[in-house]
Amino acid sequence: MEAIQEILTESTPKQTAVEVSGSVALLEALLTEGVDTIFGYPGGAIMPIYDALFDYNEKLNHILVRHEQGGIHAGQGYARTSGKVGVVFATSGPGATNLVTGLADAQIDSTPLVCITGQVFAHLLGTDAFQETDVINITTPVTKWNYQVTDATEIPEVIAKAFYIAKSGRPGPVLIDITKNAQIQLFNYQGYTKCNHIRSYRPKPIVRPQYIEQAAALINEAKKPFILWGQGVILGSAEQEFKTFVEKSGIPAAWTILGAGAISTDHPLNVGMLGMHGNYGPNVLTNECDVLIAIGMRFDDRVTGRLDKYAKQAKVIHLDIDPAEIDKNVKSTVPVWGDCKETLPMLTALVEKKEHTEWLAKFNDYTRQEVEQVIEKELNPTTPEMTMGEVIKQLNEITKGEAVIVTDVGQHQMVACRYAKLNNTRSNITSGGLGTMGFALPAAIGAKFGAQDRTVVAIIGDGGFQMTCQEMGTIMQSGIDVKIIILNNRFLGMVRQWQELFNSRRYSFVDIQSPDFVALAAAYRIPGKMIDDRKDLPSALNEMLNNKGSFLLEVMVTKENNVFPMVPQGCSVSEIRLK
Amino acid sequence: MSDQDIEKQEFNITVYTENQIGLLNRIAIIFTRRKINIESLNTSPSEIDRIHRFNIVINESEDVVRKLTRQIEKQVEVLKVYYHTNEDVIWQEMALYKVSTDVIAERVSVERLLRENGARVVTLRKDYTVFETTGHREETDNLISILQPYGLIEFVRSARVAIIKDSDGFNSKLREFERLEPGEDVIENEYLNKGQKVFTM
């Protein structure tokens, strides 16, 4: 076996073929693709792969999760902090169906993943065999690509395609379903060759200079230009190119929640967050700007509010790598189809160096109003109970904006995204498009594996935590260091807020009871603490951050706080409410 | 009728794809997800070995069709998508009609009707005869209503096949696709210009 392995670890195709199983070919493929971590859960139909994995223990760090959904969210967290492809293993049937939420999440948030699922023997397909499910058809709408392998000889080529597709162009999840016979089957292995071309797939368009020229001309004439950026900047590793563009053009820039951190929170031209719970100025002034420059974002309805009243006065320049996004929700005046790592420097070269002092001052005026009416109350409250915002503010003061912030979904997510200080890119890990409660805990585990030298803080609500709290078992067993803050308002807060504002306070099933979270953590041998007094907050946060290893801090916050500003559903962004 | 319904018309969507299991589903769900009915769907090998051609007919506004074609073209194994109105294509549907041979033999008017409608005999048996016509929907529909009084036993119609009037075929495009760095012929931004009839990528 050792001799075979020596031959196999060479990445170049071998003239001398070796006979290996499909499972070994798979693991060799992963090694050649630079995979170091796998999140997975074994089961009957994937047993041959796990048997092979037993011999690869030193090269491939397999993290045993507690539920496949936890596994895939961990894979997502890993991909988001590391910039690499997240790899997830699951068995057939229920193992595979448990991946679906994570696939849908990764699909809508463009997260590169390769998921390997076991499948029943090929001759049993379609017989309703034990743990057989039609994984390919179930996952088709939520994968960028999927494929069923029934013959081991296909494995090297298919895995190569899977990695290429997952990470190129607009990234996304890929699922490969491998029947058990193919995992066992021995074949003449010719080595592994990475894929760099598929004739029907063109991830990287050739940039047409005339569109760049048109865009630059619009920008140079603009009196009130405004930049909206999204995760595309991060996915394209174009943070530096983006910063140079923003600084040369002097244009105020606002972010979608997945774009947060691409330039630091306190950059003078970073004017804040867009969308339903975004900042006041960016929302109102969207309907006042004359040129809107959208970079690597897709005009999600949570960002645009009512579309027929969205930036109608503005000329729109849309930079995106995915042509299906251009003109999908907002008609562009100039489409710049391409990789922003390429298009941004081309644009920067043609734009004039400017300072839009007066225009920027308008954003600052709105910020002042927002501080007075919303932010001050949230960050420096005079109420006896703590607010979510003051917890984030304290955390900022201790971490100085260097931590990776992983959030779940709901009020705490909006508060954390609004107030967390982020100095670095790949620091804000959240479920944006799908809004998956239960995302944060497993994603934080993956995020830490993807960025082991950084502090990872998961901020989670009392509702979402209970959706995937079993992953504390993964923390316990892997020994990974994840700091967990539960912001407990004893409500499903975001739904409660809507019921208060739009359903005349008819609080229908939002009053949620929780276990003793600290005791629950203790059962998993994770130390923890509960605080309900403001004066304990700094010391508790310090204790959490200084603890060697994971720590759970439960902070009791005020029950019926609302997140503001808010663009009510069906309203225009300029109708944003401060209360 | 809402404004959107008024804009709706028949569009012929032509999709060139790899021959891959599961791709039909991947394409079909792009329509079903948006609750759009596929009026006609034909898939068969194209003029090029291993490349399949889909002809899909839907009734929608051009704006919707444009977005749909981009979503289809986004699929990894789809090479290229075009959309056209009925005026831009030559199209045909084939229909088979089974009628009693006795009726045909005895009633001359039937024979004349069939002749007038361009029907050809495919099979002639003692008990029944199968005729075939090709044409537009109204033409094949017309023959059904004519035959109905004479005891039409069975009828079936194929999906629509359509040839694009303004097309040079796919051979030269494919050569571009196969190159590692496709030339501008394949990767172009022109379709993003508004008002262009042909969707091209």
Interface residues (C-beta under 8 A of the other chain):
Chain A: I136 N137 T140 P141 K144 W145 N146 Y147 Q148 I165 N196 H197 I198 R199 S200 Y201 R202 P205 I206 R208 Y211 D322 P323 A324 I326 D327 K328 S332 P335 W337
Chain B: T17 E18 I21 G22 N25 R26 I29 R33 R66 K67 R70 Q71 E73 K74 V76 E77 V78 L79 L174 F177 E178 L180 P182 E184 V186 I187 E188 N189 L192 M201
